């Protein structure tokens, strides 16, 4: 199997073109490929599949633990860049687990193998946004994946892994688990965030659905993660957040081959 190693602001993925072979990846295979000691190493694994009529492709996403997962914003931007490299064009319409997405691949640098990608995210009805009464100012929101957004005064003082894991595993509040974002307001336009990701079970350098969640909750369009700056544009109505567009960098780091007998 030929694989491509991408990252979106340090959130890294192994991606394969599965349109010809139609290999069904087991949880164990994916977990081994993503393992940072015995595999390629990644936060997640994606296969680019033949899409239904009207779509350029379908995105199937697995967390690094091997399980098929919910939407990944940085993964969506990376697989759009991959489709562009495969010749699908700059404007892409694809299907993911949470429905259709559109992407625009801009500023592709052939030498550096980097791009800027705009990705439409799902509309979020305001009825799906709820306060978490246990923490002052905290909100739960689903931007393709579930997120708990917790405001903090100084993001550098937070033990993201310890505190994030505590809330991620509150099965009484989140039966399916949740991602946990810590948000610090910088000014009227910018915020900084750090994210504990469900399925990775660790802090990741950036999280696309987390960036989106924090931007919508705070109504701040510029989001700084540990590795990059994102922008999130949206339209806010009385009932929903619509026309949500996540913009940030992607990079193709290297390619290689994986032998299934090694799994």
N, C-alpha and C positions, 0 to 999 in steps of 0.2 A: 504494500500500500504506500503510495506517495502521499506525504502529508505536508502541510504548510503551517508554519508557526507565525502567528500574528499577535500583536498586542494593540489594545486601545488604551493609551495612557497608562501602560503597565499592567492592565488587566489582560492576561495572556491566554491564548487559545490555540489548540491544534485543530486545523480544519482540513477536511478531505472532500474531494469531488466524488460523490457516490452515485452519480447518474448512470454510469455504465455497469458497475459491479453489483449495485444494490445489496451490499453486505449489511446484514443486520448485526449491529454492534451490541455485544452483551455488556452488562454492567461491569463485569470483571475485566473485559478487554479495555473498556474506556478508563476504568480506574488505573489500570497498569500503564496505559499510554500517558495519563496525566500525572503519574507519580513522579515526584521530583528527585528520586534516587534511582528508581529502576526503570523509568520510562522517559518520555520526552520532557515532561513537566509542563503543567498548565493549570490555570484556574477552571478551564472548561474545555469541552470537545464539541465540535460541530460537524455535521455532514450536510453538504449541499446536495439536495435531492431534486429529481424532476418534479416541477410544480404542477398543480392542476391547470386546466385551460385558463389563459389570461394572466398567468403568473410567470415570471422569469425563472423562479426556482422556489423550492421550499427549504426552510431552515429547520433542522432538528438539533436541539441543544441538550447537552448532558453536563451536569455538574462534574467536578473532578472526582466525586465519589462514585461516579458511573451512572447514576440515575438520570433518566430523562427529566428535564427541569422546566421551569417556567421561563418567561421571556428574559433575555439578556440584552440590554441596550448596547453595551460595548461590543458584545458578540454580533449583534445585528449590523453594527457599523463595519466590523471587520469582515463579516461574510459578504457584505455588499462590495467591499474593496476586492475581495477574492473573486466575486462574480465579474467585476469590472476587468480584472486581470485575465479572466477566462474569455473575455470578448463580449460580455453581455451589455456593454454600454455604460454611460455615465448615470443614466436614470434607470432605476430598477424598481420593480413592483414584485414583492415576494410575500410568501405566506409563512407565518410563524405560529407557535402554539396559541398565541392570544389573538390571532387574526391577521389581516393584511397590513403590510407596511410598505412605505415608499422610501427610497433613499436616493441621494444625489452624491456622487463621488467627485470631489473637486480637488484641484491643486495636486494631482498625482505627480510625484517626482520619481522618474524612472531610476535615477541613480541612487537616491536614498531609499526608494521604495516606501514612500510615505504619502499620505493623503489626508484631506479634511473631508469628513462625511457628515451630511445632514440626514437624519433618520426621523421619520414620523413615528410617534408613539401613540398608544391607544388613548382615546378619549377617557376621561375619568369623571364619572358622575359625582357630584358633591355629596350625594346620598351615601357613597361608598367611603367617604372620608369621615373618620370619627376620632374624637378625643380619647386618649388613654388617661383615665382619671387618676391612675396611680402615680403619674409624673406630671408636674405642672408644665403646661405648654406642649406636651407631646401629642402627636397625631399618628394614626394608622392610615395608610393609603396604599392602593394597589395600582402600580404603573406598568403592569405586565407581570410583575412579581410583587409580593407583599412586602411593605416596609413599615417599620416603626421609626419615626423621626423624633429625636430627642434634642431639644435646644440646650446648649451649654455656653458657659461664659468664656472658657479657654479650652479650645479643642486639644491643645498639646498636653493638657493635664489629664486627659481621659485615658484609662486603661481599656482600649477598644476591645481587645480580645476577652478580657474577664467580664466586663460589663455587657458587652454585646452578646456573649454566650449565655449569660444569665437570662437576658430577656428573650433571646432566640429560643431557649428551652422552656419557657413558661407555657406549658401545654394547656394550662387552664385558660390562658388568654389567647394562645395561638396554637390550636390543635395540629396544624400542619407546619408549624414553625414560622419564623419571619426573618427577614433581613433587618439589621439595626443600623440606623444612621445617626451620627452625632453632628449637630449643626451649630456653627457659630456665625452670627451676623457680623460682617465687617463694616459695611456702610449701607446706604439705602439701595445699593445696586448689587452688592457682592456678598457672597457667603463662602465659608470654608466648611468642608465636610470630611468625615472619615466613616468608613463602612465596614461592618462585620457581615460577611456573606454566608447565608445558609447554603449548605451543600459543599462549599469550600471549607467551612468551619474555621475561618480565620479572617483577619483583616485583609482586604485586598487594596491595591494601590488606587483603584478607581472602580466605580460601579455605575453603569449607565442608567439603570432604572432607579438607583439611589440618587444620582444627580438630579434626575427628573423629579423624583418624589420631593426632594428638598427644595428645588426651585419652585414647584407648585405650592407647597405648604407656606414657604416664606414670601412668595411673590417677588423673588430676586432672580434676575435672568442670568447672572454671571456666577458660576460655581467653580471654586478651586478645590481640587482634590490634592492628594499628596504629590502627584506627578504632572498635572496638566490643568488647564483652564477650559471649561466647557461653557457653552451658552445654551439656554433653553428658552425658546419662544413659544408662546401659547396665547390663546384667546380665552378669557374668563367670562362666563355668563352666570346668570343666577343659579343655574342648575348643573353646570359642568365646566371642566377644563377641556377645551377642544383645540384642534389644530396645533398639537404639541409637537415641536421639532427639537430634537437633541443634536447638537453639533459639537464635534470634537475630533482629535487626531487618531489616525490608525497607522500601523507600520507592519510591513512584512519583514520578519526578522531572518528566517532561514527556511529551507525546505529539506526534506530527507525521506527515507523509506523506513517502514516498519514491517517487520516480519511477524506474521501472526503466530507462527510456531514458538515465538519467544514469549508469548503471553502465558 
